[in-house]
Amino acid sequence: MKNLEEKTIGSKILYNGKIIDLMLEDVELPDGNKSQREVVKHPGAVAVIAMTPENKMVLVRQYRKPLNRTIVEIPAGKLEKGEAPESCARRELEEETGYRSDRLTHVKSFYTSPGFADELVHLYFTDSLEKGNVQLDEDEFVELMEVTLDEAIELMMTNEIYDAKTAFAVQYLQLKYMGE
C-alpha cells in the first residue's frame, strides 16, 4: 500500500472565529514536493434522528445564511469545548425541539467535508421522547416539524431537505424500517 500521508511542516492561523478557525498549512507531499492546504478547524457537532411515539421524524426548518435559503434539518448543533457528544446531543435536541430523551443510540460519526475541514458529526437515534420546553439560542430561529418517513423523502425530492446529515438520517430510517 502506498504512503499517501502529507506531513505538516508549518502552520499559521488566517482566521480565528467563534465557530471555526482557518489555517494555512505548509505540507510535504508523499513525493517530497511542497504544497499548501487551507484547513477549516471545527470543534465537531452532533445531530439527532428523533422519532415520536406516532413514528414521525422530528425536524426543524431554519434559514441558513451560507445557502441564502431556508432548509429542513434534523436537530443538530456544535460541541462546546470539553463537552461529550451524547450530552451535547441531549442538549441540542431539547434546545431546538423541546423534546428530551433518556435513551440515545450512537449511529455513526462522519466527517462532513474532509477535503477542507475537520468537522466530525456524531449522529444519534432515539425513539424515546418526552416533551419539554424549546430553549433556542438568542440568534436561532427555527420552526418545529414532525413528518412521516414518506413525507421526509418528499422533502428530499423537493430539495427542502438539502444537507448531508439529514439526507443520511432519512436513508438510515429507510434501511432501518425496511428490515422490520
ABEGO torsion letter per residue (X at the ends): XBBABBBBABBBBABBBAABBBBBBBBBBAAGBBBBBBBBBBAEBBBBBBBBAAGBBBBBBBBBAAAGBBBBBBBBBBBBBGBBAAAAAAAAAAAAAGBBBABBBBABBBBABAAABABBBBBBBBABBBBBBBBBBAABBBBBBBBBAAAAAAAAAAGABABAAAAAAAAAAAAAAAAX
